Amino acid sequence: MPHMIWKGAISFGLVHVPVQLYPATQSEKVGFNLLDKRSMDPIGYKQFNKNTGKDVTRENIVRGFEYEKGKYVVMSDAEIRSANPESTQTVDILAFVEAPEISFLSLDTPYYLAPDRKGEKVYALLRDALKASGKVGIANVVLHNKQHLAALIPVGPALALNTLRWADEVREFDEFKFPDENSKKAGVSPKELEMAQRLIDDMTETWNPHDYHDTFREDIMALVNKKVKAGKTEEVSEIEEGEPRKASAEILDLSELLKRSLKKDKPARRGAKGSNSTDDDTSETEAAEPAAKPARKTTTRRKRA
């Protein structure tokens, strides 16, 4: 069971839904510590003056806001605390909006809200009403002494609270150079568009997050377990990289690329028996793919006693 962040309530109108807030995600990232390879001791960091190179003690370190290049306003801890929003332990719903109106770019961190203090009925009422309406709630909430905008979203049997990025935290489209939204002006022909849509249809599947895995983490953990079992817990090894992958010949004809992609039979792509592709199709596909990367060799440079 994950650690509860706080107890509070969802508030909209005169209705209060008692809830408990939990993190909805867990980190499974690969993390490494920096070590001294001579002794396997952890490496720390020093705080020093970047101009003089001399160490700076903790009592001489202050917080500064850079309002211009090289110019700062110093803020004390008390001043920073006074600007923090009051922790209300309440999800205050401001409005309800259509779910598709919220851009994926605005989504930040998800949480679960679980019913508390016999609030199951009113919790289920709000969840099912949101599902039926196709809307989500937009709310203010204070988490870790910081104010957030958030979306209250029905997800299966749960109500999820997803913090949102503020409008000025999402970059505007005009900061970048994108193709024209009119496909003709972007140089896309109707035939190319039709083939691309067919390819999308052929590759369309039901979303199941368990079908996808962090293969990098799995490979790293397999290597770690292998070294632990072999007793090589403090071995320093060097990997000889194979030759870089040879890039396939550049194909400038978008239509030809789409045709080749469509010729890849969907069952064959997913590993099923049988394929409708002909020998010619297979040779074309193989020619368009990069050569396999040579196996890597591992050599041991030094083993610590």
Residue, then its C-alpha position, 0 to 999 in steps of 0.5 A: m500500500p503506498h504512503m498516504i499524502w493527506k486526508g481532505a475533501i473534494s468540495f463542489g457547491l455544498v457537497h463535500v466528499p471525504v477523500q485520501l490522496y495517494p500517489a498513482t505512480q511509482s518510479e521504476k527508473v534505473g539509478f546509479n551511484l557515483l563511486d571511486k573505482r579505487s575503493m568503491d566509496p560513494i562520491g559526494y559533491k562540494q559547494f564552492n564559489k564558482n568565481t574563486g573556487k573556494d569552499v562555501t560553508r552552509e551559513n554563508i549560502v543564501r537564496g537569490f532570484e536572478y531578475e537580470k543576467g548576473k543580478y539577484v534579489v536575495m530572499s530569506d527562508a522566512e520570506i519564501r515561507s510567507a509566500n507559500p499558499e495555505s495548505t487547505q487539504t481541500v480539492d476545490i472544484l472551480a469548473f467542469v469542462e469537456a475532457p477532450e478540451i484538456s491537452f496532453l501537454s498540460l498533464d503533469t502528475p497523477y494521484y488517486l483519491a480514495p473515499d474516506r470516513k464512510g464517504e463511499k456513496v457520495y464518492a461513487l455519485l461524483r465519479d459516476a456523474l462525471k463518467a455520464s457527463g464526459k466532463v472532468g473537474i478543474a480544481n485548485v489544490v495545495l500539495h507540498n506547500k505549492q499551489h496546483l491546478a488539477a483535473l479531477i478525472p473518473v478512471g475505472p472505479a477510482l477518481a484520479l487527481n492529475t495536476l496540470r501545468w499552468a498556461d505559461e509553463v506550456r510553450e506556444f506553437d508559434e515558438f517553433k516552425f511546424p508544417d501548415e495544418n492544411s495538408k495540401k499546403a504542407g505538400v501532402s497528396p491525398k493518396e499519401l494521406e490515404m495510405a498513411q491512414r490505412l497504415i494507422d488502421d492496420m497498426t491499430e490495437t486495443w490499448n493495454p499498458h502491460d504490453y509495453h516494457d522498459t527493456f533498458r531497465e530489464d536488460i540492466m537488472a538482468l546484467v546486475n543479477k548476473k554479476v551478483k550471482a557470479g560474485k562480480t559485485e565490484e568488478v570494473s569492466e569495459i565494453e567494446e562497442g560493435e561497429p555503428r549501424k549502417a544507415s539504409a539508403e535514403i529514400l526520398d519518395l514518401s509514397e514508396l515508404l508508405k507502400r513498403s510499410l503497408k506491405k508488411d503484413k500485420p500478423a507477421r509483424r506481431g509474430a503470428k504464423g503465416s504471411n501474405s507477403t511475397d518474396d519480392d515484398t520481403s526483399e524490399t522490406e529487408a533492403a529498407e531496414p538497417a543491418a543488424k548490430p554486431a554482438r558486443k564483446t566484454t573484456t575485464r580490465r581489472k578485478r578488485a581483490 
